[in-house]
């Protein structure tokens, strides 16, 4: 009985550990400012702009 109870709580501990690690990794960046980098990376980059509005067009960009 005790082993099955431990197995049922194991996924919750894994989820909690993943959340804690994610929070620890992203915490330093949350105090920084917002960097709007869409303009130089998307608007100015002609390699990611589709040539037409067809369905296969986004696949050619990737």
Secondary structure, 3 states (H helix, E strand, C coil): CHHHHHHHHHHHHHHHHHHHHHHHHHHHHHCCCCCCCHHHHHHCCCCCCCCCCCCCHHHHHC
